[in-house]
Amino acid sequence: MRYILLTLLLLTGCSAPTPKFILSPQIFWPQSNQLQQARFAFAVSDERGRPYSLRIQKGTDIQQINASNDISADIQSTMAQALTEQAAIIDQNSNTQMTIKITLLQALVDQRSLEHAVTNQVSLTVFVQSDQGTFSKTYSGDSSYTAPFRMDVAAVERELRVLTEQVLGQILQDSSWHQAVRG
């Protein structure tokens, strides 16, 4: 019995715990009247084909890790705040619906013996549906870096968060969807 307990303890000590991966983008946008007179419902939907946010590959071993937080809710919260700071009125009962669809949001890590390479990919689609028709446009970005030794989860989180914030900034800077939400 002692031998079994000792073996279990040793095996438990050797196993690598699954890292927590938190992605909570924040965007601070200056107040303006760009969306004045715009009243629309707003939502964020996660439509990724692969639900993980972090994939770690070590040789032939692949570990896929979902985010520990609700990425859709965090993006919805930060974008709703940015939109209202631009004078938009978010009204869930409106006939005009703006949806940001998360189509790709992931960090791909290739862990090698003396270094690791990280590739971040973000793709968000703005979809507006109103009585006048529909509007759809995709905004995306990617980044990559190589660093020595083992991957630092916090560094990967930070880089993917910054890239996500940049893509959200692209959406806010682009006025092509403004007319669609004004109805």
Order of alpha helices (4+ residues) and beta strands (2+ residues): alpha-beta-beta-beta-alpha-beta-beta-beta-beta-alpha-alpha
